[in-house]
Amino acid sequence: MTQQMKAKESPTNGILIIDKKTGMTSM
């Protein structure tokens, strides 16, 4: 649940991390 919080703070870096970790893009 920490990945989603980071994605909200950094939509550019967060999406990249989520895309590689979860394999899904959370815009």
DONU-11803 format. One record per atom (N, C-alpha, C): residue number from 0; residue in one letter; chain; atom name; x, y, z. Coordinates in nm, 4 decimals, always signed. Example, Ala and Ser with C-alpha at 12.3 -4.5 7.8 and 13.67 -1.06 7.14 Angstrom:
# residues 2
<node><fimi>0</fimi><gulo>A</gulo><lumgu>A</lumgu><nudren>N</nudren><east>+1.3190</east><north>-0.5690</north><up>+0.7800</up></node>
<node><fimi>0</fimi><gulo>A</gulo><lumgu>A</lumgu><nudren>CA</nudren><east>+1.2300</east><north>-0.4500</north><up>+0.7800</up></node>
<node><fimi>0</fimi><gulo>A</gulo><lumgu>A</lumgu><nudren>C</nudren><east>+1.3200</east><north>-0.3300</north><up>+0.7800</up></node>
<node><fimi>1</fimi><gulo>S</gulo><lumgu>A</lumgu><nudren>N</nudren><east>+1.2850</east><north>-0.2250</north><up>+0.7080</up></node>
<node><fimi>1</fimi><gulo>S</gulo><lumgu>A</lumgu><nudren>CA</nudren><east>+1.3670</east><north>-0.1060</north><up>+0.7140</up></node>
<node><fimi>1</fimi><gulo>S</gulo><lumgu>A</lumgu><nudren>C</nudren><east>+1.2900</east><north>+0.0030</north><up>+0.7870</up></node>
END
This chain:
# residues 27
<node><fimi>0</fimi><gulo>M</gulo><lumgu>A</lumgu><nudren>N</nudren><east>+0.0846</east><north>-0.1220</north><up>+0.0000</up></node>
<node><fimi>0</fimi><gulo>M</gulo><lumgu>A</lumgu><nudren>CA</nudren><east>+0.0000</east><north>+0.0000</north><up>+0.0000</up></node>
<node><fimi>0</fimi><gulo>M</gulo><lumgu>A</lumgu><nudren>C</nudren><east>+0.0873</east><north>+0.1258</north><up>+0.0000</up></node>
<node><fimi>1</fimi><gulo>T</gulo><lumgu>A</lumgu><nudren>N</nudren><east>+0.2173</east><north>+0.1046</north><up>+0.0066</up></node>
<node><fimi>1</fimi><gulo>T</gulo><lumgu>A</lumgu><nudren>CA</nudren><east>+0.3067</east><north>+0.2216</north><up>+0.0044</up></node>
<node><fimi>1</fimi><gulo>T</gulo><lumgu>A</lumgu><nudren>C</nudren><east>+0.3327</east><north>+0.2652</north><up>-0.1391</up></node>
<node><fimi>2</fimi><gulo>Q</gulo><lumgu>A</lumgu><nudren>N</nudren><east>+0.3213</east><north>+0.1697</north><up>-0.2316</up></node>
<node><fimi>2</fimi><gulo>Q</gulo><lumgu>A</lumgu><nudren>CA</nudren><east>+0.3471</east><north>+0.2026</north><up>-0.3716</up></node>
<node><fimi>2</fimi><gulo>Q</gulo><lumgu>A</lumgu><nudren>C</nudren><east>+0.2416</east><north>+0.2993</north><up>-0.4247</up></node>
<node><fimi>3</fimi><gulo>Q</gulo><lumgu>A</lumgu><nudren>N</nudren><east>+0.1160</east><north>+0.2804</north><up>-0.3827</up></node>
<node><fimi>3</fimi><gulo>Q</gulo><lumgu>A</lumgu><nudren>CA</nudren><east>+0.0084</east><north>+0.3686</north><up>-0.4322</up></node>
<node><fimi>3</fimi><gulo>Q</gulo><lumgu>A</lumgu><nudren>C</nudren><east>+0.0283</east><north>+0.5106</north><up>-0.3799</up></node>
<node><fimi>4</fimi><gulo>M</gulo><lumgu>A</lumgu><nudren>N</nudren><east>+0.0753</east><north>+0.5235</north><up>-0.2561</up></node>
<node><fimi>4</fimi><gulo>M</gulo><lumgu>A</lumgu><nudren>CA</nudren><east>+0.0973</east><north>+0.6571</north><up>-0.1979</up></node>
<node><fimi>4</fimi><gulo>M</gulo><lumgu>A</lumgu><nudren>C</nudren><east>+0.2102</east><north>+0.7278</north><up>-0.2730</up></node>
<node><fimi>5</fimi><gulo>K</gulo><lumgu>A</lumgu><nudren>N</nudren><east>+0.3123</east><north>+0.6522</north><up>-0.3082</up></node>
<node><fimi>5</fimi><gulo>K</gulo><lumgu>A</lumgu><nudren>CA</nudren><east>+0.4262</east><north>+0.7117</north><up>-0.3813</up></node>
<node><fimi>5</fimi><gulo>K</gulo><lumgu>A</lumgu><nudren>C</nudren><east>+0.3814</east><north>+0.7510</north><up>-0.5220</up></node>
<node><fimi>6</fimi><gulo>A</gulo><lumgu>A</lumgu><nudren>N</nudren><east>+0.2935</east><north>+0.6737</north><up>-0.5796</up></node>
<node><fimi>6</fimi><gulo>A</gulo><lumgu>A</lumgu><nudren>CA</nudren><east>+0.2448</east><north>+0.7034</north><up>-0.7147</up></node>
<node><fimi>6</fimi><gulo>A</gulo><lumgu>A</lumgu><nudren>C</nudren><east>+0.1658</east><north>+0.8332</north><up>-0.7143</up></node>
<node><fimi>7</fimi><gulo>K</gulo><lumgu>A</lumgu><nudren>N</nudren><east>+0.0955</east><north>+0.8596</north><up>-0.6036</up></node>
<node><fimi>7</fimi><gulo>K</gulo><lumgu>A</lumgu><nudren>CA</nudren><east>+0.0154</east><north>+0.9825</north><up>-0.5951</up></node>
<node><fimi>7</fimi><gulo>K</gulo><lumgu>A</lumgu><nudren>C</nudren><east>+0.1080</east><north>+1.1040</north><up>-0.5802</up></node>
<node><fimi>8</fimi><gulo>E</gulo><lumgu>A</lumgu><nudren>N</nudren><east>+0.2205</east><north>+1.0829</north><up>-0.5138</up></node>
<node><fimi>8</fimi><gulo>E</gulo><lumgu>A</lumgu><nudren>CA</nudren><east>+0.3144</east><north>+1.1942</north><up>-0.4952</up></node>
<node><fimi>8</fimi><gulo>E</gulo><lumgu>A</lumgu><nudren>C</nudren><east>+0.3919</east><north>+1.2197</north><up>-0.6251</up></node>
<node><fimi>9</fimi><gulo>S</gulo><lumgu>A</lumgu><nudren>N</nudren><east>+0.4332</east><north>+1.1134</north><up>-0.6906</up></node>
<node><fimi>9</fimi><gulo>S</gulo><lumgu>A</lumgu><nudren>CA</nudren><east>+0.5082</east><north>+1.1259</north><up>-0.8170</up></node>
<node><fimi>9</fimi><gulo>S</gulo><lumgu>A</lumgu><nudren>C</nudren><east>+0.4370</east><north>+1.0478</north><up>-0.9265</up></node>
<node><fimi>10</fimi><gulo>P</gulo><lumgu>A</lumgu><nudren>N</nudren><east>+0.3460</east><north>+1.1097</north><up>-0.9994</up></node>
<node><fimi>10</fimi><gulo>P</gulo><lumgu>A</lumgu><nudren>CA</nudren><east>+0.2702</east><north>+1.0435</north><up>-1.1049</up></node>
<node><fimi>10</fimi><gulo>P</gulo><lumgu>A</lumgu><nudren>C</nudren><east>+0.3624</east><north>+0.9911</north><up>-1.2162</up></node>
<node><fimi>11</fimi><gulo>T</gulo><lumgu>A</lumgu><nudren>N</nudren><east>+0.4749</east><north>+1.0561</north><up>-1.2328</up></node>
<node><fimi>11</fimi><gulo>T</gulo><lumgu>A</lumgu><nudren>CA</nudren><east>+0.5663</east><north>+1.0118</north><up>-1.3390</up></node>
<node><fimi>11</fimi><gulo>T</gulo><lumgu>A</lumgu><nudren>C</nudren><east>+0.6509</east><north>+0.8951</north><up>-1.2895</up></node>
<node><fimi>12</fimi><gulo>N</gulo><lumgu>A</lumgu><nudren>N</nudren><east>+0.7169</east><north>+0.9137</north><up>-1.1773</up></node>
<node><fimi>12</fimi><gulo>N</gulo><lumgu>A</lumgu><nudren>CA</nudren><east>+0.8019</east><north>+0.8080</north><up>-1.1216</up></node>
<node><fimi>12</fimi><gulo>N</gulo><lumgu>A</lumgu><nudren>C</nudren><east>+0.7163</east><north>+0.6990</north><up>-1.0582</up></node>
<node><fimi>13</fimi><gulo>G</gulo><lumgu>A</lumgu><nudren>N</nudren><east>+0.6065</east><north>+0.7382</north><up>-0.9998</up></node>
<node><fimi>13</fimi><gulo>G</gulo><lumgu>A</lumgu><nudren>CA</nudren><east>+0.5188</east><north>+0.6412</north><up>-0.9333</up></node>
<node><fimi>13</fimi><gulo>G</gulo><lumgu>A</lumgu><nudren>C</nudren><east>+0.4617</east><north>+0.5413</north><up>-1.0317</up></node>
<node><fimi>14</fimi><gulo>I</gulo><lumgu>A</lumgu><nudren>N</nudren><east>+0.4131</east><north>+0.5910</north><up>-1.1440</up></node>
<node><fimi>14</fimi><gulo>I</gulo><lumgu>A</lumgu><nudren>CA</nudren><east>+0.3539</east><north>+0.5023</north><up>-1.2454</up></node>
<node><fimi>14</fimi><gulo>I</gulo><lumgu>A</lumgu><nudren>C</nudren><east>+0.4607</east><north>+0.4067</north><up>-1.2986</up></node>
<node><fimi>15</fimi><gulo>L</gulo><lumgu>A</lumgu><nudren>N</nudren><east>+0.5812</east><north>+0.4584</north><up>-1.3157</up></node>
<node><fimi>15</fimi><gulo>L</gulo><lumgu>A</lumgu><nudren>CA</nudren><east>+0.6894</east><north>+0.3752</north><up>-1.3676</up></node>
<node><fimi>15</fimi><gulo>L</gulo><lumgu>A</lumgu><nudren>C</nudren><east>+0.7194</east><north>+0.2610</north><up>-1.2711</up></node>
<node><fimi>16</fimi><gulo>I</gulo><lumgu>A</lumgu><nudren>N</nudren><east>+0.7222</east><north>+0.2936</north><up>-1.1411</up></node>
<node><fimi>16</fimi><gulo>I</gulo><lumgu>A</lumgu><nudren>CA</nudren><east>+0.7514</east><north>+0.1921</north><up>-1.0383</up></node>
<node><fimi>16</fimi><gulo>I</gulo><lumgu>A</lumgu><nudren>C</nudren><east>+0.6364</east><north>+0.0912</north><up>-1.0303</up></node>
<node><fimi>17</fimi><gulo>I</gulo><lumgu>A</lumgu><nudren>N</nudren><east>+0.5139</east><north>+0.1404</north><up>-1.0314</up></node>
<node><fimi>17</fimi><gulo>I</gulo><lumgu>A</lumgu><nudren>CA</nudren><east>+0.3967</east><north>+0.0516</north><up>-1.0214</up></node>
<node><fimi>17</fimi><gulo>I</gulo><lumgu>A</lumgu><nudren>C</nudren><east>+0.3889</east><north>-0.0361</north><up>-1.1465</up></node>
<node><fimi>18</fimi><gulo>D</gulo><lumgu>A</lumgu><nudren>N</nudren><east>+0.4204</east><north>+0.0217</north><up>-1.2599</up></node>
<node><fimi>18</fimi><gulo>D</gulo><lumgu>A</lumgu><nudren>CA</nudren><east>+0.4141</east><north>-0.0538</north><up>-1.3861</up></node>
<node><fimi>18</fimi><gulo>D</gulo><lumgu>A</lumgu><nudren>C</nudren><east>+0.5128</east><north>-0.1703</north><up>-1.3827</up></node>
<node><fimi>19</fimi><gulo>K</gulo><lumgu>A</lumgu><nudren>N</nudren><east>+0.6260</east><north>-0.1498</north><up>-1.3170</up></node>
<node><fimi>19</fimi><gulo>K</gulo><lumgu>A</lumgu><nudren>CA</nudren><east>+0.7273</east><north>-0.2554</north><up>-1.3129</up></node>
<node><fimi>19</fimi><gulo>K</gulo><lumgu>A</lumgu><nudren>C</nudren><east>+0.7028</east><north>-0.3492</north><up>-1.1948</up></node>
<node><fimi>20</fimi><gulo>K</gulo><lumgu>A</lumgu><nudren>N</nudren><east>+0.6461</east><north>-0.2972</north><up>-1.0866</up></node>
<node><fimi>20</fimi><gulo>K</gulo><lumgu>A</lumgu><nudren>CA</nudren><east>+0.6249</east><north>-0.3815</north><up>-0.9665</up></node>
<node><fimi>20</fimi><gulo>K</gulo><lumgu>A</lumgu><nudren>C</nudren><east>+0.4921</east><north>-0.4565</north><up>-0.9772</up></node>
<node><fimi>21</fimi><gulo>T</gulo><lumgu>A</lumgu><nudren>N</nudren><east>+0.3854</east><north>-0.3848</north><up>-1.0060</up></node>
<node><fimi>21</fimi><gulo>T</gulo><lumgu>A</lumgu><nudren>CA</nudren><east>+0.2542</east><north>-0.4499</north><up>-1.0125</up></node>
<node><fimi>21</fimi><gulo>T</gulo><lumgu>A</lumgu><nudren>C</nudren><east>+0.2192</east><north>-0.4874</north><up>-1.1569</up></node>
<node><fimi>22</fimi><gulo>G</gulo><lumgu>A</lumgu><nudren>N</nudren><east>+0.2825</east><north>-0.4217</north><up>-1.2516</up></node>
<node><fimi>22</fimi><gulo>G</gulo><lumgu>A</lumgu><nudren>CA</nudren><east>+0.2535</east><north>-0.4516</north><up>-1.3913</up></node>
<node><fimi>22</fimi><gulo>G</gulo><lumgu>A</lumgu><nudren>C</nudren><east>+0.1256</east><north>-0.3820</north><up>-1.4352</up></node>
<node><fimi>23</fimi><gulo>M</gulo><lumgu>A</lumgu><nudren>N</nudren><east>+0.0851</east><north>-0.2816</north><up>-1.3603</up></node>
<node><fimi>23</fimi><gulo>M</gulo><lumgu>A</lumgu><nudren>CA</nudren><east>-0.0371</east><north>-0.2072</north><up>-1.3959</up></node>
<node><fimi>23</fimi><gulo>M</gulo><lumgu>A</lumgu><nudren>C</nudren><east>-0.0117</east><north>-0.0576</north><up>-1.3825</up></node>
<node><fimi>24</fimi><gulo>T</gulo><lumgu>A</lumgu><nudren>N</nudren><east>-0.0700</east><north>+0.0198</north><up>-1.4716</up></node>
<node><fimi>24</fimi><gulo>T</gulo><lumgu>A</lumgu><nudren>CA</nudren><east>-0.0501</east><north>+0.1652</north><up>-1.4671</up></node>
<node><fimi>24</fimi><gulo>T</gulo><lumgu>A</lumgu><nudren>C</nudren><east>-0.1644</east><north>+0.2307</north><up>-1.3897</up></node>
<node><fimi>25</fimi><gulo>S</gulo><lumgu>A</lumgu><nudren>N</nudren><east>-0.1314</east><north>+0.2942</north><up>-1.2812</up></node>
<node><fimi>25</fimi><gulo>S</gulo><lumgu>A</lumgu><nudren>CA</nudren><east>-0.2342</east><north>+0.3611</north><up>-1.1989</up></node>
<node><fimi>25</fimi><gulo>S</gulo><lumgu>A</lumgu><nudren>C</nudren><east>-0.2244</east><north>+0.5114</north><up>-1.2195</up></node>
<node><fimi>26</fimi><gulo>M</gulo><lumgu>A</lumgu><nudren>N</nudren><east>-0.3022</east><north>+0.5626</north><up>-1.3145</up></node>
<node><fimi>26</fimi><gulo>M</gulo><lumgu>A</lumgu><nudren>CA</nudren><east>-0.2952</east><north>+0.7053</north><up>-1.3429</up></node>
<node><fimi>26</fimi><gulo>M</gulo><lumgu>A</lumgu><nudren>C</nudren><east>-0.3787</east><north>+0.7807</north><up>-1.2423</up></node>
END
